[in-house]
Amino acid sequence: MNRTNNYNLCQFEETDRVRRTDFNEDNAKIDGAVKAVDRRVDGLEASKADRTALAAVDSRVNGLEASKADKSALAAVDAKISRIVTGTYAGTGGSSGVRRISLPGRPKLVLIRTDYPSTSHHDEAIAITDICLCRCHTYHSLSVDPPTSGYALENNGFTVPADCDQNYENSTQHYLAII
């Protein structure tokens, strides 16, 4: 009897006696070889599934990076949008020095309205910019002047001088700032 080169299976010749055990041994060898092929195929399929999962993760990461880029672009646009900030502060009077008001950024314009504690004073509104100072009195006309010492826009707020109506002792100052 001859045998195959790869799996050593029986190859019967005319003169060979055929036995059932020869077939059983050959079948066991074939079954083992087929199972080994199945394992390799399963490994390839698992590898393909791993590659598919990896591609899905990669896609998500790329999406997050794009989202991060979108957030950066939104932040850049957001930085260019003006915001309105309002608030009040109490006047401290002339002896306290320059009054600093903190804001979340550099204002482009600040409007201040003064409420005096008594009715003997005129209400006044003032607008502060980098190039001019505008005053409007209740009983007076509007005046536009160059920025006066003490009135200033700063990186994180604004200042008013110590001895001005916007720092009048016990007065409430209402401001609106465009940042």
PyMOL commands that set and color helices and strands:
alter all, ss='L'
color gray80, all
select helices_A, chain A and resi 20-80+94-96+165-167
alter helices_A, ss='H'
color red, helices_A
select strands_A, chain A and resi 2-3+10-11+84-90+99-102+109-115+124-128+133-137+142-145+152-154+157-160+172-178
alter strands_A, ss='S'
color yellow, strands_A
deselect
rebuild
show_as cartoon
